[in-house]
Amino acid sequence: MRIVLAAVLLLSGAASAQDRAPAVRETLADLAYTLGQAHALRMRCQGEGDQVWRARMVRMVEIEQPDRAFRDQLFDSFNVGFLGAQTSHSRCDPAARAEAARIAARGRDLSRVLAGTR
């Protein structure tokens, strides 16, 4: 998921979210969902105090500076991803770790797409 952070930081020079093409906005929402999933699984395995992916989500929103409606959509996507992963994995076991790896790959792919839209 380090690539996710890199993409989020690369976006800092980008236009605000509301000025982005619909496909890019959809990718941002997908990334928010993925960050929510990653946050749930990381908390499940690292403990409730781990806020790494939540902090990255907050930073992405700060960088993107979306209008209120899109900001709410991004946080809704994050929360849906979080709740889904939290519900699917009640403990940190091999299945949760495998899912975290799949989610990391998805985040990496989304980040690469976004990095190409600068």
Secondary structure, DSSP 8 states (H G I E B T S, - for coil): -HHHHHHHHHGGGS--GGGS-HHHHHHHHHHHHHHHHHHHHHHHHH-TT--HHHHHHHHHHHHH---HHHHHHHHHHHHHHHHHHHHH-SS-SHHHHHHHHHHHHHHHHHHHHHHTT-
